[in-house]
Amino acid sequence: MLYLVDTNVLLRFVDRSNPFHLSIRIAVRMLRQDGHHLRVTSQNCIEFWNVATRPLEKNGFGLTPPETERLLQLIERLFPVLPDSSEVYKE
């Protein structure tokens, strides 16, 4: 089965200080072991970038663009990005 991973899951997946980090890591591992396919969209990546680079005092992670890029590369490797086009929006 194919699952679309929510941006909130991605954010908690990379944030080791988040109380849900371990639970999300375990859930992702179990789904993958059971043969499920986990995917993201370009929108997820945009939302992740916005939160990751937003200052801490504005409810973000306060990461630099290079740090965020490294995390996005990890995300894209673990959760391939689904193809996107203007036709997807219409559908």
C-alpha positions, 0 to 999 in steps of 0.5 A: 500500500502507498502512504503519503507522509504528512509534513508533521511526521517529517518534522518529528522524524528528524527532530530527535528532541521531539517526544514523538520522534521515537514513535514515528521512527518505529512506525516508519520502520514497521510500515516499510518492513511490512512492504508499504511505500511511504512517499512525500510531495513537493508541497511536503518538502516546501512546508518542511523547508519553511519550518526548518529554516524559520527562527526558533522564536517563531516556532521553527527549527532555526536551521541554516539552508545547508542544514535544511538541504541535508535533511531534505536529501535524507527525507527524499532518499527515505520517502521518494517524492511523488511526481507533481504537475498542474494536472495533479492539482486539478485532480 
